Amino acid sequence: MRQPDPDRDIDGLTRRGALVAAAGLASTGFARAAGLTSAQPIPLGSAAQIETFRADPRYRDALKRYCDVIVPMNDLKWETLRHDRTRFDFSGADELVAFAERNGQALRGHALLWGEALPPWAREMTSRAEAERELVEHIGTVVDRYKGKIATWDVVNEVIRFEPLPGEPMRDTIWQRLLGPAHVEIAFRAAAAADPKARLVLNDFNFEEPGEGTAARRRIALDLCRRLKDKGIPVHGIGMQAHLYADRPLDIDGLQNFMVEIGKLDLDVEITELDVIDWKLPADAATRDRAAASLVGTFLNAIVSVRRPRAIVTWGLSDRYSWIHETFPRQDRAKARPLPLDVDFRPKPMMAVLDRYRRGQS
C-alpha cells in the first residue's frame, strides 16, 4: 500500500475537470485504434476483511449484492497464515472462500510473496537456501490448498522500488536481500507447479501518475513479465492497485501506452485495489464524492478504451472500513470517503461508475 506524501499541494477541482475532458478525447482515439467498439461486462469485486465479515451482517450482505469477485484482504498473507514456521492457519481464508463459493463468486488470492506483512521468523531468515526453501514450500502449500477454488493469484506484490534507481529496480526486502531478483522467478515457478491452471499476476502500485519514476515503474513491470515469458515461466497479467490520489493528475497517455505494451506481451490487466485518497479535498461530502467518481471514471476509461481489465476490484467496499482513515488522516474532522459505498452501505456516485462497467455500459 502507498504511503502519504504531505508535501504535494492540491490545486483544486478545476484541474480535475480539465483532465476528465481531455481524457475523454484521448480515450476515444485509442478506442478506435484498438478496435474496441462495444462494451462488455467487467466483473466487480472487493477485498474482504475477515474481522468485519464476521462482525457486520450489512458488510456480508453488501459483498453478496455488489461483488462478482472476493479477495481475502489479509488472510492469505504470510503474517496471518504462518504465525510460526511450522503451522499454517487457514481459518480466515477458508471462511471467505466458502462464502464466495456459496454465492457463486470468483476468487482472487492475495498475495503469495510480499516484502511486508511477514511474521518475525521470516524476517530473521539468514541464508539463500533457507529463504528459497520456505518460499517454495509456502507457495506450494497455499496454492495447492485452493486449487480449483482460487483461479487467480497475485504471485508477487509490490516488488518494484517506489523510485527506481539505475541498476536497482527492485524493492529492498528480505527476499531481494537473500535471493536477489531470482525471487520473482522462484515464486512464479512455484505457483505454476502447484496449480498449472491458475492465472498468475504481478501486482504493484503507482502506474497512473505523471513523472519519470512512474514511467520507470511501468517499464520495469513490463520487463519483469517479459523475462518470465522468455524463460517459459507462466505469467498471465499485471495487476494495477490503483490507490488513486484525488488531488493528483493522471498520466492518460502513459496509462494508455502501458495498456498497448501489456497487449504486446499478450498479458491481461486487472484493477486490484481501487480506492480514492481524498485527504486534501474540501470537507463537503458531495464535492468529494463527485470528485472521486470523476477520477475513477477517467482512470477506468483510459484503461478500458485500450485493454479491457479481467476484473475491477476495490480495496474494501464501504467507507466504514478502510485503511485510508489511519494512513491518510484528514486535518479536519471529516471522515475519508474512499470507497463506492458510504458508512451506511448506501451506493455513492463511484458505485454508479463501477456499475456501468460491471453491466457492460462503459
Secondary structure, DSSP 4 states (H G I P E B T S, - for coil): -----TTPPP--SHHHHHHHHHHHHHHHHHHHHHT--S-----EEEEE-HHHHHH-HHHHHHHHHH-SEEEESSTTSHHHH-SBTTB---HHHHHHHHHHHHTT-EEEEEEEEESSS--HHHHT---HHHHHHHHHHHHHHHHHHTTTT--EEEEEES-EEEEEETTEEE---HHHHHHTTHHHHHHHHHHHHH-TTSEEEEEES--SS-SHHHHHHHHHHHHHHHHHHHTT----EEEE--EEETTS---HHHHHHHHHHHHHTT-EEEEEEEEEE-TTS-S-HHHHHHHHHHHHHHHHHHHHTTS--S-EEES-SBTTS-THHHHS--SSSPPP--SSB-TTS-B-HHHHHHHHHHTT--
